[in-house]
């Protein structure tokens, strides 16, 4: 059963009338299923449940199997420390949060009639309109193997080529400086989608050469970037330092209103991300050469291990910046770089688009899978380029054969 069906059962209270218990036998009374969270973090917030008569208010996380908790690294992520109940179909292991606390689990009790569940599955597909934009959804549901490993690998390299083209455009802006282009690209990805454009503008408005003059002072790097962002706040020392640099370099700060704060968790706030970016610049002299000189994933991860930067955030930086730069530079030098072998070692991304592919029965094991599926959805499905897709072309051929 896909996880999205469990979401459907949970949200619509189809468990009502069935006794619910934790895996250690305590009674569970569900008072409120909470609000569906479509951003990063636990699946439902502000839920209310009674466990053994004691009322709890907090987050709910839903998985098909308990072991998915550790597969998705929730045991290392403090964002999941307020999960009051882990709702699963099968409890195959106990789970703990990042504080080392045991998380209560409940194997959800609900109707098991196959025809009834088939109806739920069809309804669950409508929960997200993205499924409707995957033209071959019905065929993939019945035959997931239509989307082959070979086509996925091709899609991954098509995505890398698109990112290489973006890097080439940055190189034109920076007059061929790979280091400066990396700086702008890293800044954009430090915005993690929500603030990617403001972060990119911050990097463009704050030339790398200015920052390099103060590379040995984290305080000065922080002052310059925070001042330039318009988010410097009430810190008098930072304000004083930025005023000095503003006069020295002729800097103009951004409008603070371009930054988005709504629905962001504290660890994703632009203020924290800018400070982390300053720390990265402070700690990582010759960052480009360090990136290019190693293919060891642990060493690459360590380059971005700044304060309060979670593993999933580091993975996103590796996927969207580091590996594409290594790929583009290898192409520039007419040398080889096996991006695929590193991508398969990075955990799968978790977002709305990837969840839709899971609904359609697609196995998603690692970042190579997610990058391929994101490229397929964004460049083929959304633009109805079915005839240019291996899956769509196979379906078209099968239909043509049935006509004769």
C-alpha positions, 0 to 999 in steps of 0.5 A: 500500500502506498503511504499516500493511502494511509494519509487519506485514511488518517485525514478522513478518519476512516479508522473511526470505530476501530480500536487503536493501540500503541505497539506496547499495548496502550490505548490511543484516542485520536482527538484531532488528526492535525493539519497536513504539512506540505513542506519539510518536516512531519506530515501533520502538525497540531494533532491531539491524541490521548495515549493511555488517558494522557493527552498529547499535542504535537506532530504526527508522522506516517509511514508504511513501515516503522523502519522508514523512520530511520531510512528517512533519517528522522532519528537525526533530525530535531524537526521530528523531536515533537512527533507524539505518535508514529502512525504506521501500517506495519511496526517492524522496529522501535524508533527514537528521535534525535534526543534518544527518546522512544517515539510511541507507535501505532499500527493504524487499525482500519477497514481491510476489505480489498475492494474498499481499499481499491476505492481509497487508492483511486481517491488518494490519487486525486489528493494531489493534482500533480498525478493528473499531469502524469499522462501515463499514470494509469499504465504505470500503476498496472505496469511500473516497469514501463519506466526502466532503469536505463531511461532513469539513468538517461534522465539523470544525465539530461538533468546534469546537462541542464545544470551544466548549461546554467553553470555555463551562463554563470561563467559568462557573467563571472568572465570565466571564473569558476570560483565566482560562479560556484559562489553564486550557485552555492548562495542560490542553493542555500536559499533552498527553493523558498529563498533561492532568488533572494540568496542569488541576488545577495551573492550578485550584489556582494562580489566575492572579491569583497568577501575574500578581503575579509575571509579571515574574520567570521564576524566581518563576513557575517556583517557584510552578508547580513547588512547586504541582505537587509536583515541585519536587525538590531545587532549594534556591533554588526550594524557598525561593522556593516556601515564601515564596509558599506562606505569602504566598498560602496555597497547597497543593501537589499530590500528585506521584504524580498525574503520569505519567512512564512511557513519556514521552520527556524532552522530554515530562516534566511537569517540563519542560512545567511550566517551559515553561508558566512561560516562556510566562506570563513571555513572553506578557503579554496573551496572549489579546488577541495570540491574538485580534488575529491570524489569521496562523498564523506569528504564532500559532506564534511566541507558543508558541515557548518553549525546547525546544518542538517544532513538532508540540507547538506545532501541538497547542496551536494545534489544541486551544486557540488556534483553538477559543478564536478560534472561541468568541470570534467566536461570543460576539461574533457575528462571523466566524472562518474556522477551516477556512482555518487548520486546513488550513495545520497539518500532520496529526496522527499518532496511532493513530486517524488511522493507522486511517483511513489504513488504510481509504484515507482521505487525511489532508492536514492538521489539518482532516482529522485533527480531522474524523476524530477527531470521527467516530471518537470520536462516531459510530464508538465509539458505533455512531451509524452512522445519524446519520453520512453514510457510514452513512446512505448504506450503509443507503440502498443496502441498502434499495434492494437489497431492492426 
